[in-house]
Amino acid sequence: MRILLAEDSDASRFMLRRAVESLGHECVAAEDGLAAWQAFQQADPEVVISDWLMPGIDGDELCRRIRANPDAPYSYFIMLTSFEDKHHVVRGMQSGADDYLCKPLDLQELEMRLIAAARVTALHRRLRAQQDEIESEIKRAAHIQSGLLPDAPPEVPCVALAGACFPAANVGGDCFDYVVDREGRLVVTISDVAGHSIGSALVMAMARSTLRREIAAGQSPAEVLHAANADLYGDLVTAELFITMFCARYDPATGRLEYANAGHNPPLLGSAGSVLELDGDGAAIGLLPDVEFEALGVDMAPGDRLLLYTDGVIEALDASGEPFGEDRLEQLVAVGNGDGPQRLIEHVRSAVDAHAGSAAQQDDITLVALRRSDR
């Protein structure tokens, strides 16, 4: 193993180095705490043996600095002390030390400590390699999942359209899609699988295929959701998951918007300063084996805008724990008369970020905006 020694006494450092090398280990020696910290950053030692009292920084501070970076390879830390009272040992352990040795040094005790250190560091490195492999797989899954989202909105007469997904983790449970059916009608879907894990992402990929199949068959929004529930129910029950969905079909020839809701946050339709929630009867996909979804519709006038969103928007918390809420979101939709879809999404995202401040994003955020134009 590569071992870093931190000892300010020349004699003690010389003896300790000879003892370590006699046991067949590589040794890097430092004459004080600061030199040891610099050597640690360069040498990446498996073991650190440090004196308690040293100039610059003591062994306690050296250990704290080493433990401050959880992503660094693990180093087994042995505190070397001549203190007899145990509270110094406890303090060292609280700082992150793994073991201790008392002066004067006993060679057999040193050998036993290093045997234990070899086992612990080997285990940590195996775990680190496995973690790196898992993270690599997750990144690949995230890349595949992002590829399932639309690259660009389709061209539909008198319609401007935009969408964006911001996962809370590498992979998420949110998804949106837009498809133009064989009659030239625009079908927009937004979905949210419970959780934001790899399992949620796999379920969402399945749901996307089902939705596209039913949309291509010319089904109405209510029929699309009914078929999706029938197709996915068994798998969702097995996975102990459910999906909220909203499906809307817009006919550019008439301006009519048909929609159905499967337990999803009601999208907001902004028109002339007022905001209408597009809610409807229907349970989330995967909760019941057979569900009838209410078929509803509304006429969109030129300038009307529709915002679909997932609960990561309204449930974003600030430092005090207050959620962003539906009222703030409705205000953004109500005042955005002249905004195009992309601008509306940017406004909402900026407002959510400003509300959350430094608080970490806890859930996926997905937004889809549609605006009917007169040309």
C-alpha positions, -999 to +999 in steps of 0.1 A: +000+000+000+010+036-004+012+052+031+015+089+040+033+097+072+028+130+089+052+135+118+071+167+128+098+149+148+127+139+126+136+109+147+101+096+150+094+101+113+126+082+104+117+053+127+082+052+115+093+052+079+117+023+084+089+003+102+064+009+074+089+000+046+100-031+065+065-043+062+067-040+024+047-007+019+055+024-001+060+054+021+056+092+016+067+113+046+058+149+055+073+170+083+041+188+093+004+190+088+004+214+059+031+194+040+010+163+047-021+179+032-003+188+001+013+154-002-022+138+003-036+157-026-008+145-049-001+110-037-036+095-032-025+073-004-044+043+008-034+049+044-025+081+064-006+078+097-006+112+114+008+126+146-018+144+167+003+176+175+021+192+145+029+227+133+006+244+108-024+221+111-027+193+136-037+157+129-073+164+138-076+192+112-057+171+086-083+143+091-112+167+087-098+181+054-094+146+041-129+135+050-144+168+037-144+154+001-167+124+000-160+118-037-122+112-031-109+076-029-111+064+007-080+066+028-077+047+061-066+073+088-046+062+118-040+088+145-006+086+162-006+100+197+012+099+230-018+111+249-030+086+274-065+100+281-091+086+258-110+118+250-083+127+224-090+093+207-127+100+207-121+134+192-100+119+164-127+093+157-153+121+155-131+139+129-131+108+108-101+087+120-104+050+116-079+038+142-051+051+165-016+041+177+001+051+209+037+061+211+062+046+216+054+026+184+050-012+186+058-029+153+033-057+157+005-032+165+014-013+134+013-044+113-021-053+127-035-019+119-021-020+084-037-054+078-070-040+088-064-009+067-057-030+036-090-049+039-110-017+045-095+003+016-098-027-008-135-029+001-140+009-004-123+007-038-144-022-049-175-003-039-163+028-057-157+008-089-192-006-087-207+029-080-189+043-110-203+015-132-238+021-119-235+059-125-222+052-160-253+030-167-276+057-153-260+083-176-266+060-206-302+056-194-306+093-191-293+098-226-317+072-240-346+088-221-338+123-233-339+109-269-375+099-264-386+135-260-395+155-291-366+172-308-388+200-321-425+207-323-444+197-355-456+223-379-494+228-374-513+257-390-520+286-366-502+269-337-470+278-318-458+250-295-429+244-271-420+219-244-392+212-219-383+187-193-360+193-163-353+161-144-346+163-107-321+134-111-303+119-141-334+099-151-369+110-143-406+099-144-419+129-165-426+128-202-443+149-229-450+142-265-468+158-295-481+139-325-500+150-356-526+124-365-537+114-399-565+140-399-539+168-393-549+173-357-523+180-330-523+156-301-503+166-270-497+144-240-480+150-206-473+122-181-458+118-146-448+084-132-446+083-094-410+088-084-379+097-105-359+064-106-347+041-134-379+021-129-400+052-134-381+059-166-386+024-179-424+026-172-425+060-190-409+045-221-435+018-222-463+044-217-450+065-246-452+036-270-488+028-259-499+064-263-484+068-297-500+036-309-535+047-298-530+082-312-520+068-345-552+048-346-572+080-344-586+075-309-600+105-290-582+117-258-606+098-236-602+066-256-564+070-256-563+071-218-587+042-215-565+021-238-534+031-220-548+021-186-560-013-200-525-019-216-504-008-186-524-017-156-509-051-150-473-039-153-479-009-131-495-030-104-465-053-105-441-024-103-462-007-076-463+025-097-490+047-112-490+074-139-509+106-141-517+117-177-533+144-196-542+141-233-554+169-256-563+169-293-564+203-311-580+207-345-565+237-363-594+238-388-619+246-361-599+257-330-615+230-310-595+214-281-607+180-269-591+166-238-593+140-210-575+138-177-561+108-158-555+123-124-530+149-137-526+185-126-552+204-146-536+223-174-543+260-176-560+277-205-554+315-206-578+337-226-582+375-224-568+378-189-588+349-174-575+313-167-595+281-170-585+248-154-589+218-177-599+192-152-619+161-158-630+128-142-606+099-144-582+081-121-545+079-126-533+051-149-526+019-130-548+025-100-580+007-112-583-021-138-611-004-158-616+034-158-639+056-179-624+090-187-646+121-191-644+134-227-644+172-226-637+201-250-633+238-253-629+263-282-596+282-284-597+317-298-566+333-315-542+344-288-554+318-263-526+298-247-525+264-230-499+254-204-495+217-194-472+210-164-463+184-138-465+187-101-428+195-098-437+231-107-464+239-081-447+217-054-413+234-056-404+246-021-386+277-009-363+278+021-392+281+045-410+251+030-437+271+011-447+256-022-447+276-054-484+269-057-512+271-083-520+307-077-485+319-088-487+297-119-521+310-129-509+346-126-481+338-150-505+323-175-530+352-171-505+380-178-487+362-206-510+374-234-482+384-258-458+356-249-450+328-273-449+292-258-411+292-254-412+325-236-440+314-213-420+283-204-389+304-196-410+327-175-424+298-154-390+282-150-374+315-139-402+321-114-399+286-099-361+290-096-365+324-080-390+310-055-369+279-046-337+300-043-308+278-031-332+248-023-324+217-044-350+206-070-369+177-054-391+166-084-390+166-121-404+197-138-420+194-172-438+222-192-456+222-225-471+254-239-494+259-269-507+292-283-533+296-311-523+323-335-544+339-362-517+333-389 
